[in-house]
Amino acid sequence: MLEARRQRLERRAEPSPRPAPRPAARATGYEPPPRPPRPAPEAPQPPAIAPPPRRAEPEEPRILKSGIVGGMAYTLYSDGSIQADLPNGVVRFASLQELREHVAQSQGDN
C-alpha cells in the first residue's frame, strides 16, 4: 500500500508531457478581414448635475390701452402701471391711483 502511494506521488511530481503543437491551418484562398480592435471601455460618467432651473424673467408689460384724456397722453400697461405725458415730462406711475394723486397734488400747488 505504501509502495502504491509512493508511485502515485512520484508520478505527480514528474512534469506531464506537453501535447504536440497543432499544425497551422492551411490557407483556403479566402481569408476573412482582420477584426478591428475593440475600443477600450469608457469610464462610467458621473451623473450630470442638472443646472438650477432658470428663473423666468419678468416679461415686459404689454400695452393695453393708450389715448388722450384732458389733453394728457397716457399709456396703460398690463401690469397696471400707467405712463403719462405731463407738462414736466413723461412719468410712469405704478397705478392709476398714483397718477391721480400726482395730478391732484400738482393742481393744488398752482
QUIQUI-V429013 format. One record per residue. N is the residue number from 1. PSI is psi in degrees with one decimal (* if undefined). OMEGA is omega in whole degrees, -180 to 180 (999 if undefined). Layout:
N;PSI;OMEGA  N;PSI;OMEGA
//
This chain:
1;-44.9;177  2;-37.7;-179  3;-41.8;-180  4;-39.4;179  5;-42.7;179  6;-40.1;180  7;-40.4;178  8;-42.2;179  9;-38.6;179  10;-39.6;179  11;-36.1;178  12;-35.5;-178  13;-26.1;180  14;140.4;177  15;139.4;-180  16;144.2;-180  17;138.8;-179  18;142.7;178  19;150.5;-180  20;141.3;180  21;144.5;180  22;143.9;177  23;147.7;-180  24;145.1;180  25;140.5;-180  26;147.2;179  27;137.8;-178  28;-3.1;-177  29;-19.3;176  30;121.2;177  31;124.6;179  32;150.5;179  33;150.0;-180  34;147.1;180  35;140.0;176  36;150.2;-180  37;144.7;179  38;137.3;177  39;149.6;179  40;140.9;179  41;138.4;-179  42;146.0;176  43;140.7;180  44;134.5;-180  45;137.2;176  46;149.7;-179  47;134.3;-179  48;137.5;177  49;122.1;-178  50;136.2;178  51;150.8;-180  52;146.4;-178  53;137.2;180  54;135.5;177  55;135.1;179  56;120.2;179  57;141.6;-179  58;135.7;180  59;150.7;172  60;133.1;180  61;144.3;179  62;153.6;176  63;123.7;178  64;-40.1;-175  65;145.9;173  66;154.5;-179  67;-162.7;180  68;128.2;178  69;123.1;179  70;33.5;179  71;3.0;-180  72;123.7;177  73;142.5;179  74;160.6;174  75;124.7;179  76;130.4;-176  77;162.0;-177  78;-22.2;179  79;4.4;178  80;-7.6;179  81;163.1;-179  82;138.1;179  83;129.1;-176  84;141.8;177  85;94.6;-177  86;166.7;179  87;-30.1;180  88;10.9;176  89;179.8;180  90;127.1;-178  91;140.7;178  92;130.7;-179  93;151.2;-179  94;-26.5;-179  95;167.3;177  96;-35.3;179  97;-42.0;178  98;-42.4;179  99;-44.9;180  100;-43.4;179  101;-40.7;180  102;-44.5;-180  103;-43.0;-180  104;-41.6;179  105;-41.0;-180  106;-37.9;-180  107;-30.7;178  108;-28.5;179  109;-25.7;-177  110;*;999
//
